[in-house]
């Protein structure tokens, strides 16, 4: 009777949840024991995340049937799923014993993927037991076995496991390395589920290294993949990550849209752990809008849930966000109280950078409140945690990994296009060769017949044939040379498309500088000179740079310079020109590895300005490039610091800052040295900087669009048949 009651209880429990109808149909219609076992394993896997009792029931049925039919040595999946179920129940030692049987089965069946999965689950179990060293050893063993058997799927799973492990233990550089390798393998296979996992984790790692723009791109790519695969939990993860990124980038309306979508999914799934994050970040968005009532309501909900689950990490997080909110409200006392509560819940899984940041803010707030003893104590704690987390070499490695991954993506696309063209050319050449061979054979037969018939005519025919053959060969070689030239030209034109995409668009420049014009003339198709702009309605930034060399080498350096300026502004939030040039010099030298004995001494000359439109002040710093101001028919020149960015310059080079008060009608001019260095004229000399400045002054009364036209006209007249000496860039802005 008791057994029947248990069966009835189980029946009603199973009926109460969603049923995988297709699997039950297959279970009824399966004709063989092997097919039945396969469906039972699929049912176990289906229920393993939602209903542990159902998962155990189907797993036991699978194991029992394989034992009765004496085919358990082929039922790897039953042992593997049983080990997962024991792991969920935290029976780790029992799970390790079961997974060792699964490993033995995979070896006997010579199944490399099953062997790899079992080793990875073994590593997961060691991690659950806090034995990280043995876990890493198992993941590496899985990778080495997969690599020796050339199994891309096995190497993919192993790299993801290693990436997750290093990410969990706050080893960002190693985690980046393995997830980038996993991403390459996932795209090569392709495996959309793995690509989704890699995108989410790479987004988090890029976010942790303050690369917000790239992090958002990875999250958006994950969302596109998830939309195709229609995974609701994955959709919630994507929406939350994107919403949080928009919040960090101060795009509040966009952030709230995605955070509300995440909240709807978590409420529907009754996912209280997820709701803690939703309420916390929604509170921050309301706080940004000064809607303090809504902000406090949401933080209160997040705090109640985190305390309910006794989750010290999330409690610490909620108090930290509440403190940040109080700081926005200029309430230092309440902010310090929240931070004090936050640090009481800090545990070993909280990132070192997060802990150091909290102590730094506590030190600053305490000093403002006059609590100098507390401020000193917190500052000591901040320095201790900051020193343990900051590593310049690790930051350099992370930058190299990210730049290498992004460059390889572009390079692989170019190589694929080049190989496609080469294959097409080889096919065409082989076709022509066969046609020529048949032609030779036919002509040979005809010639042989003519030799027999007409001896005297043969000599003349032979001479004509040789001349014709030489002509065809010359034409053929000419076609080959033309084709190669066309391929080189196509590659450079493609590089131009990439470089042009990195420059600010016309509508962006018009937004930043309503009255502007420029004269931009690369020496070759691509340019070593570039311009860069960014900002908002109050402050705008403009840079004019002249990189070492021109053509393709100069273009590569200019692309790097543009990318680094984006990182300095959008990620590091630097706007003061002398600070921007200091950081740009440091990043150029780190990126190009310009140590004392380095062969790479490339760099750039640059003029960088920040225009505070509200106060009408212009802040300028230059590295070998001056700034000109045209004011009431007078030309005022501001001298640069007489060193470049990168190359032989020290890594801690400082650059002078000029502060200029603008008046209405001023014209700002920035340029590379290409205009002044152009050879030509009647005496075959350079234009010179003196003549360039005189020309600017003479045309000062004209509209700025007419000024740039006059510059171009004068340049072309002076060049008059001479080759262009260097890339030319002159940028003119009217205040």
C-alpha positions in Angstrom: 0.0 0.0 0.0 2.9 2.4 0.9 4.6 1.6 -2.4 1.3 2.6 -4.3 1.0 5.9 -2.4 4.6 6.7 -3.3 3.9 5.9 -7.0 0.8 8.1 -6.9 2.7 11.0 -5.3 5.4 10.7 -8.0 2.8 10.6 -10.7 1.1 13.8 -9.6 4.5 15.5 -9.1 5.6 14.6 -12.6 2.2 15.7 -14.0 2.4 19.0 -12.3 5.4 20.2 -14.4 5.8 20.6 -18.1 6.2 17.4 -20.0 8.5 16.7 -22.9 5.8 15.2 -25.1 8.0 14.1 -28.0 10.3 12.1 -25.7 7.4 10.2 -24.1 6.1 9.4 -27.6 9.5 8.0 -28.6 9.7 6.1 -25.3 6.4 4.3 -26.2 7.3 3.6 -29.8 11.0 2.6 -29.4 11.6 -0.9 -30.8 15.0 -1.8 -29.3 16.5 -1.7 -25.8 19.2 0.6 -26.9 16.7 3.1 -28.2 14.7 3.0 -24.9 17.9 3.6 -22.9 18.7 6.5 -25.1 15.3 8.2 -24.5 15.5 7.5 -20.8 18.9 9.3 -20.7 17.4 12.2 -22.7 14.6 12.4 -20.1 17.1 12.4 -17.3 19.0 15.3 -18.9 15.7 17.2 -19.5 14.6 17.0 -15.9 18.1 17.4 -14.3 17.8 21.2 -13.9 14.1 21.5 -12.9 13.0 18.3 -11.1 15.6 16.2 -9.3 13.2 13.4 -8.4 12.1 12.9 -12.0 15.7 13.0 -13.2 16.7 10.3 -10.6 13.7 8.2 -11.6 14.6 8.0 -15.3 18.3 7.6 -14.6 17.6 4.6 -12.4 15.4 3.1 -15.1 18.2 3.6 -17.7 20.8 2.0 -15.4 18.6 -0.9 -14.4 17.6 -1.8 -18.0 21.2 -1.7 -19.2 22.2 -4.0 -16.4 19.4 -6.5 -17.1 20.3 -6.5 -20.8 24.0 -6.6 -19.8 24.9 -3.6 -22.0 25.9 -1.3 -19.1 29.5 -1.1 -20.5 28.0 0.9 -23.4 25.7 3.1 -21.3 28.2 6.0 -20.7 25.4 8.6 -20.5 23.7 6.9 -17.5 26.9 6.9 -15.4 27.7 10.5 -16.5 24.2 11.8 -15.6 24.2 9.8 -12.3 27.5 11.6 -11.4 25.9 15.0 -12.2 22.9 14.2 -10.0 25.2 13.2 -7.1 27.1 16.5 -7.6 23.8 18.5 -7.4 23.1 16.7 -4.1 26.7 17.6 -2.9 27.6 13.9 -2.6 31.0 14.6 -4.2 33.0 11.5 -3.2 30.2 9.2 -4.5 30.0 11.2 -7.7 33.8 10.9 -8.2 33.5 7.1 -7.9 30.7 7.0 -10.5 32.4 9.3 -13.0 35.6 7.1 -12.9 33.4 4.3 -14.2 32.2 6.6 -17.0 35.8 7.4 -17.9 36.6 3.7 -18.1 33.6 3.2 -20.5 34.6 6.1 -22.7 38.2 4.7 -23.0 36.9 1.2 -23.8 34.6 2.6 -26.4 37.4 4.9 -27.8 35.0 7.9 -27.6 37.2 11.0 -27.2 34.2 13.4 -26.6 32.8 11.3 -23.8 36.2 10.9 -22.3 36.7 14.7 -22.4 33.2 15.4 -20.9 33.9 12.9 -18.0 37.3 14.5 -17.3 35.7 18.0 -17.2 33.0 16.8 -14.8 35.7 15.3 -12.6 37.4 18.7 -12.6 34.1 20.3 -11.7 33.8 18.0 -8.7 37.3 18.8 -7.5 36.4 22.5 -7.8 33.2 21.9 -5.7 35.5 20.3 -3.1 37.8 23.5 -3.3 40.7 21.4 -4.7 41.5 23.8 -7.6 44.9 22.4 -8.5 43.5 18.9 -9.3 40.6 20.5 -11.2 42.9 22.4 -13.5 45.0 19.2 -14.0 41.8 17.3 -15.2 40.8 20.2 -17.6 44.4 20.2 -19.1 44.3 16.4 -19.4 41.1 16.7 -21.3 42.6 19.3 -23.6 45.8 17.3 -24.3 43.8 14.2 -25.1 41.6 16.1 -27.5 44.5 17.9 -29.1 46.4 14.6 -29.6 43.3 13.2 -31.4 42.6 16.4 -33.3 39.2 16.7 -31.8 38.1 20.4 -32.1 34.9 19.7 -30.0 37.0 18.2 -27.2 39.4 21.1 -27.2 36.5 23.6 -27.3 34.9 22.0 -24.1 38.3 21.9 -22.4 39.1 25.6 -23.2 35.7 26.7 -21.9 36.2 24.7 -18.6 39.7 26.2 -18.1 38.3 29.7 -18.9 35.5 29.3 -16.4 37.8 28.0 -13.7 40.4 30.9 -14.1 37.6 33.4 -14.3 36.1 32.0 -11.1 39.5 32.4 -9.3 39.9 36.0 -10.6 42.8 35.2 -13.0 41.6 37.4 -15.8 44.6 37.0 -18.2 44.4 33.2 -18.2 40.6 33.3 -18.5 40.9 35.6 -21.5 43.4 33.3 -23.2 41.3 30.2 -22.9 38.0 31.9 -23.9 39.5 33.6 -26.9 40.8 30.1 -28.0 37.4 28.6 -27.3 35.7 31.3 -29.4 37.9 30.6 -32.4 37.1 26.8 -32.2 33.4 27.4 -31.6 33.1 29.6 -34.7 35.2 27.1 -36.8 33.0 24.1 -35.9 30.4 26.1 -35.7 28.7 25.6 -32.3 26.1 28.3 -31.5 25.7 27.2 -27.8 29.4 27.4 -27.2 29.6 30.7 -29.1 26.9 32.1 -26.7 28.9 30.9 -23.7 32.1 32.4 -25.0 30.4 35.7 -25.8 28.9 36.1 -22.4 32.1 35.3 -20.6 34.3 37.3 -22.9 31.9 40.2 -22.4 32.3 39.9 -18.6 36.2 39.7 -18.9 36.3 42.7 -21.2 34.0 44.5 -18.8 36.3 43.6 -15.9 39.3 45.1 -17.8 37.3 48.4 -18.4 36.7 47.7 -22.1 33.0 48.6 -22.0 32.4 49.1 -25.7 33.8 45.7 -26.7 32.0 44.1 -23.8 28.7 45.4 -25.0 29.4 44.1 -28.5 30.0 40.6 -27.1 26.7 40.7 -25.1 24.8 41.9 -28.2 26.3 39.1 -30.3 25.2 36.6 -27.6 21.7 38.1 -27.7 21.5 37.5 -31.4 22.5 33.9 -31.0 20.1 33.4 -28.1 17.2 34.8 -30.2 17.9 32.1 -32.8 18.1 29.3 -30.2 15.1 30.7 -28.2 16.5 30.0 -24.6 14.5 32.0 -22.1 17.2 31.8 -19.3 19.9 32.8 -21.8 17.7 35.7 -22.9 17.5 36.9 -19.3 21.3 36.8 -19.0 21.8 38.8 -22.2 19.2 41.4 -21.4 20.7 41.9 -17.9 24.2 42.2 -19.1 23.3 44.7 -21.9 21.1 46.7 -19.5 24.0 46.9 -16.9 26.4 48.1 -19.7 24.0 50.8 -20.8 23.7 51.9 -17.1 27.5 52.1 -16.8 27.6 54.1 -20.0 25.0 56.5 -18.5 22.4 55.6 -21.2 19.6 55.3 -18.6 16.6 54.9 -20.9 18.2 52.0 -22.8 19.3 50.5 -19.5 15.8 50.5 -18.0 14.3 48.9 -21.1 16.6 45.8 -20.9 16.5 45.6 -17.1 12.7 45.6 -17.1 12.8 42.7 -19.7 15.1 40.8 -17.4 12.8 41.4 -14.4 9.8 40.1 -16.3 11.6 36.8 -17.1 12.9 36.3 -13.5 9.5 37.0 -12.0 7.9 34.5 -14.4 10.6 31.9 -13.5 10.5 32.8 -9.8 14.3 33.2 -10.0 15.0 35.1 -6.7 18.8 35.0 -7.2 18.3 36.8 -10.5 15.8 39.2 -9.0 18.5 40.5 -6.5 20.5 41.8 -9.5 17.4 43.2 -11.3 16.2 45.2 -8.3 19.7 46.5 -7.5 20.4 47.8 -11.0 16.9 49.2 -11.5 17.4 51.1 -8.3 20.6 52.6 -9.6 18.8 53.7 -12.8 16.0 55.4 -10.8 18.7 57.0 -8.6 20.4 58.5 -11.7 17.0 60.1 -12.5 16.7 61.5 -9.0 13.6 59.2 -8.4 14.8 58.3 -4.9 11.6 56.7 -3.7 11.6 54.1 -6.5 15.4 53.6 -6.0 15.0 52.9 -2.3 12.0 50.6 -2.9 14.1 48.4 -5.3 17.2 48.4 -3.1 15.0 47.3 -0.2 13.6 44.4 -2.3 17.1 43.3 -3.4 18.4 43.4 0.2 15.4 41.4 1.6 16.0 38.6 -1.0 19.8 38.5 -0.5 19.4 38.2 3.3 16.7 35.6 2.8 19.1 33.4 0.8 22.0 34.2 3.3 24.1 35.1 0.2 27.0 37.2 1.6 28.3 38.2 -1.8 25.0 39.6 -3.0 24.3 41.3 0.4 27.7 43.0 0.1 26.9 44.0 -3.5 23.5 45.5 -2.6 25.0 47.6 0.3 27.8 48.8 -2.0 25.3 49.9 -4.7 23.2 51.6 -2.0 26.3 53.5 -0.8 27.1 54.6 -4.4 23.5 55.9 -4.7 23.9 57.9 -1.5 27.1 59.4 -2.8 25.1 60.6 -5.9 22.7 62.2 -3.5 25.7 64.0 -1.7 24.8 62.1 1.5 28.3 61.1 2.7 27.2 59.9 6.1 24.6 57.4 4.8 27.0 56.3 2.1 29.7 55.5 4.7 27.2 53.5 6.8 26.3 51.4 3.7 29.9 50.8 2.8 30.6 49.7 6.4 27.8 47.1 6.1 29.0 46.0 2.7 32.6 45.2 3.9 31.2 43.1 6.8 29.8 40.6 4.2 32.9 40.5 2.0 34.2 37.0 1.4 36.9 35.3 -0.7 34.8 35.2 -3.9 34.6 39.0 -4.2 37.1 40.5 -6.7 40.1 42.2 -5.3 39.5 45.3 -7.5 36.0 45.6 -6.0 37.3 45.4 -2.4 40.1 48.0 -3.0 37.5 50.3 -4.7 35.2 50.2 -1.7 38.0 50.9 0.8 39.2 53.8 -1.4 35.8 55.4 -1.4 35.5 54.9 2.4 38.8 56.6 2.9 37.7 59.6 0.7 34.3 59.9 2.5 35.8 59.6 6.0 38.3 62.4 5.1 35.4 64.6 3.9 33.5 64.0 7.2 36.6 64.9 9.2 37.1 61.3 10.4 40.9 61.3 9.7 41.9 58.3 11.8 39.3 56.2 10.0 40.3 57.7 6.7 43.9 56.7 7.2 42.9 53.1 8.2 40.7 52.7 5.2 43.4 54.1 2.9 45.9 51.5 4.2 43.4 48.8 3.5 42.8 50.3 0.0 46.5 50.3 -0.8 46.9 46.7 0.5 44.1 45.4 -1.8 45.0 47.6 -4.7 48.7 46.4 -4.6 47.6 42.8 -4.5 45.2 43.2 -7.5 47.2 45.6 -9.8 49.7 44.1 -12.1 51.1 46.1 -15.1 52.3 43.0 -16.9 48.9 41.3 -16.6 47.2 44.5 -18.0 49.7 44.4 -20.9 49.1 40.7 -21.6 45.3 41.3 -21.5 45.6 44.2 -24.0 47.8 42.1 -26.3 45.3 39.2 -26.2 42.4 41.4 -27.0 44.2 43.3 -29.8 45.5 40.1 -31.2 42.0 38.5 -31.3 40.5 41.6 -33.0 43.4 41.9 -35.5 43.3 38.1 -36.4 39.5 38.3 -37.1 40.2 41.0 -39.8 43.3 39.2 -41.1 41.6 35.9 -41.4 38.8 37.5 -43.5 41.4 39.1 -45.8 43.3 35.8 -46.2 40.2 33.9 -47.0 39.3 36.4 -49.8 42.9 36.2 -51.1 42.9 32.4 -51.1 39.6 32.3 -53.0 41.0 34.6 -55.7 44.2 32.6 -55.9 42.3 29.3 -56.3 40.2 30.8 -59.1 43.3 32.1 -60.9 45.0 28.7 -60.6 42.0 27.0 -62.1 41.9 29.4 -65.0 45.7 29.0 -65.6 45.3 25.2 -65.5 42.5 25.4 -68.0 44.6 27.6 -70.3 47.5 25.2 -70.0 45.4 22.2 -71.1 44.0 24.2 -74.0 47.5 25.3 -75.0 48.8 21.6 -74.8 46.0 20.4 -77.0 46.7 23.2 -79.4 50.4 22.3 -79.5 49.6 18.7 -80.0 47.3 19.5 -83.0 49.8 21.9 -84.5 52.5 19.2 -84.1 50.5 16.7 -86.1 49.8 19.3 -88.8 53.5 20.2 -88.8 54.5 16.6 -89.2 52.1 16.1 -92.1 53.4 19.3 -93.7 57.0 18.1 -93.3 56.2 15.0 -95.3 54.4 16.9 -98.0 56.2 20.2 -98.3 59.8 20.3 -97.1 60.4 23.9 -98.2 57.1 25.2 -96.8 57.9 23.5 -93.4 60.7 25.9 -92.6 58.5 29.0 -93.2 55.6 27.4 -91.2 58.0 26.6 -88.3 59.2 30.2 -88.1 55.6 31.5 -88.1 54.7 29.1 -85.3 57.6 30.2 -83.1 56.7 33.9 -83.5 53.1 33.1 -82.7 54.1 31.1 -79.6 56.3 34.0 -78.3 53.5 36.5 -78.8 51.0 34.3 -76.8 53.6 33.8 -74.0 54.2 37.6 -73.8 50.4 38.2 -73.7 50.0 35.5 -71.1 52.7 37.0 -68.9 51.2 40.4 -69.3 47.9 39.1 -68.1 49.5 37.5 -65.0 51.3 40.8 -64.1 48.0 42.8 -64.6 46.1 40.3 -62.4 48.7 40.5 -59.6 48.7 44.3 -59.8 44.9 44.2 -59.6 45.0 41.9 -56.5 47.5 44.2 -54.7 45.3 47.2 -55.6 42.1 45.4 -54.3 43.9 44.6 -51.0 45.0 48.2 -50.5 41.5 49.5 -51.4 40.0 47.0 -48.9 42.4 48.4 -46.3 41.2 51.9 -47.2 37.6 50.8 -46.4 38.7 49.6 -43.0 40.7 52.8 -42.3 37.8 55.0 -43.5 35.4 53.2 -41.2 37.6 54.1 -38.2 37.5 57.9 -38.9 34.7 60.1 -37.6 31.8 60.3 -40.1 30.7 63.7 -41.6 27.5 63.9 -39.5 29.6 63.3 -36.3 32.0 66.1 -37.2 29.1 68.4 -38.1 27.6 67.7 -34.6 30.8 68.5 -32.8 31.9 71.4 -35.1 29.0 73.1 -36.9 31.5 75.2 -38.9 34.5 73.2 -40.1 36.3 72.1 -43.2 39.5 70.1 -43.9 41.9 69.3 -46.7 42.9 65.5 -46.5 45.1 64.0 -49.3 46.9 60.7 -48.6 50.1 60.2 -50.5 49.0 56.6 -51.4 45.6 55.1 -51.2 45.8 54.6 -47.4 47.2 57.3 -45.0 49.5 57.6 -42.1 47.7 60.9 -41.1 44.4 60.6 -39.3 41.9 62.7 -37.5 39.8 61.7 -34.4 36.9 63.4 -32.6 34.6 62.7 -29.7 32.5 64.5 -27.1 29.1 65.8 -26.2 27.1 69.1 -26.4 29.4 70.8 -23.8 32.9 69.5 -24.5 34.4 68.2 -27.7 37.8 66.7 -28.4 39.7 66.8 -31.7 43.1 65.2 -32.6 45.2 65.6 -35.8 48.0 63.0 -36.0 50.9 62.3 -38.3 52.1 58.7 -37.9 55.6 57.4 -38.8 55.7 56.5 -42.5 52.8 56.6 -45.0 50.9 54.0 -47.1 50.2 50.6 -45.5 52.8 50.9 -42.6 51.5 54.4 -41.7 47.9 53.2 -42.0 48.5 50.4 -39.5 50.0 52.8 -37.0 47.1 55.3 -37.5 44.5 52.5 -36.9 46.3 51.6 -33.7 46.4 55.3 -32.7 42.6 55.7 -33.3 41.8 52.5 -31.3 44.0 53.7 -28.4 42.3 57.1 -28.3 38.9 55.4 -28.2 40.1 53.3 -25.2 41.5 56.4 -23.5 38.3 58.4 -23.9 35.4 55.9 -23.8 37.0 53.5 -21.3 39.4 55.5 -19.2 37.4 58.7 -19.4 40.4 61.0 -19.9 39.7 64.4 -21.6 42.6 66.7 -20.5 44.9 66.9 -23.5 48.2 66.6 -21.6 46.8 63.5 -19.7 45.5 62.0 -23.0 49.0 62.4 -24.7 50.7 60.9 -21.6 48.4 57.8 -21.6 48.6 57.5 -25.4 52.4 57.5 -25.3 52.4 54.9 -22.6 49.9 52.6 -24.5 51.8 53.0 -27.8 55.1 51.9 -26.2 53.4 49.0 -24.4 51.5 47.8 -27.5 54.6 48.0 -29.7 56.9 46.6 -27.0 59.2 49.6 -27.3 61.7 48.7 -24.6 65.3 50.1 -24.7 66.6 47.6 -27.2 63.4 47.3 -29.3 63.7 47.5 -33.1 60.2 49.2 -33.2 60.6 52.9 -32.9 57.4 53.9 -34.6 55.2 56.6 -33.2 53.3 59.8 -34.1 53.3 63.6 -34.0 49.9 64.8 -32.7 48.0 68.0 -31.9 45.2 67.4 -29.3 42.5 69.9 -28.2 39.6 69.9 -25.8 37.0 72.7 -26.5 34.9 73.6 -23.5 32.0 75.2 -25.4 30.2 76.3 -22.3 33.1 78.5 -21.1 34.5 78.9 -24.6 38.0 77.7 -23.4 40.4 75.7 -25.6 42.9 73.3 -23.9 45.8 72.2 -26.2 48.7 69.9 -25.9 51.0 68.9 -28.8 53.7 66.4 -29.6 55.7 68.0 -32.4 52.6 69.6 -33.9 51.6 73.2 -33.2 48.2 74.9 -33.0 47.3 78.1 -35.0 44.6 80.6 -34.1 43.5 83.2 -36.7 42.1 86.2 -34.8 41.3 89.5 -36.6 43.7 88.9 -39.5 46.5 87.9 -37.0 48.0 84.4 -36.8 48.8 83.2 -33.3 51.0 80.1 -32.9 51.0 77.8 -29.8 54.2 75.7 -29.6 54.1 72.0 -29.0 56.3 69.8 -26.7 59.3 69.0 -28.9 58.9 65.2 -28.7 56.8 62.6 -30.4 54.3 60.0 -29.0 56.0 56.6 -28.9 59.4 55.7 -30.4 62.4 56.9 -28.5 60.3 58.9 -26.0 60.4 57.8 -22.3 57.3 55.9 -21.2 56.6 58.6 -18.5 57.0 61.6 -20.9 55.0 64.7 -19.8 53.4 67.1 -22.3 52.8 70.9 -21.9 49.2 72.1 -21.5 48.0 75.4 -23.1 44.8 77.1 -22.0 43.3 79.5 -24.5 40.3 81.8 -24.1 38.5 81.9 -27.4 36.5 84.8 -28.8 33.7 84.8 -31.4 35.2 84.7 -34.9 38.4 82.8 -34.0 39.5 80.2 -36.4 41.4 77.1 -35.1 43.8 75.3 -37.5 45.6 72.0 -36.9 47.7 70.2 -39.4 50.3 67.5 -40.2 53.7 68.5 -41.7 52.8 67.1 -45.2 51.6 70.4 -46.6 54.8 72.4 -45.7 57.1 69.5 -46.8 55.7 69.2 -50.4 58.4 69.7 -53.1 57.6 71.7 -56.3 57.5 75.3 -57.6 59.9 76.8 -60.1 62.9 76.1 -57.9 61.9 72.6 -56.9 61.8 73.4 -53.2 59.5 72.8 -50.2 56.5 75.0 -49.6 57.9 75.5 -46.0 56.1 76.2 -42.8 56.6 80.0 -43.2 54.8 80.0 -46.6 52.0 77.8 -45.1 51.4 80.3 -42.3 51.5 83.2 -44.7 48.9 81.5 -46.9 46.6 80.9 -43.8 46.8 84.6 -42.9 46.2 85.8 -46.5 43.0 83.6 -46.7 41.7 84.5 -43.2 38.9 86.7 -44.5 37.4 83.9 -46.6 34.7 81.4 -45.4 36.4 78.3 -44.0 35.2 76.0 -46.8 36.8 78.5 -49.3 40.0 78.5 -47.2 40.4 74.7 -47.5 39.7 75.0 -51.3 42.4 77.7 -51.6 44.8 75.5 -49.7 44.1 72.6 -52.0 44.4 74.8 -55.1 47.8 76.2 -54.0 49.1 72.7 -53.1 48.2 71.3 -56.5 49.7 74.3 -58.3 52.9 74.1 -56.3 53.2 70.3 -56.9 52.7 70.7 -60.7 54.0 67.3 -61.9 56.1 66.4 -58.9 55.2 63.3 -56.8 53.4 63.9 -53.6 56.0 63.9 -50.8 53.9 62.9 -47.8 50.3 62.5 -46.5 48.5 65.9 -46.1 45.9 66.9 -43.5 44.8 70.4 -42.5 41.7 70.8 -40.2 40.0 74.2 -39.8 37.3 75.0 -37.2 35.4 78.3 -36.9 34.3 79.4 -33.4 
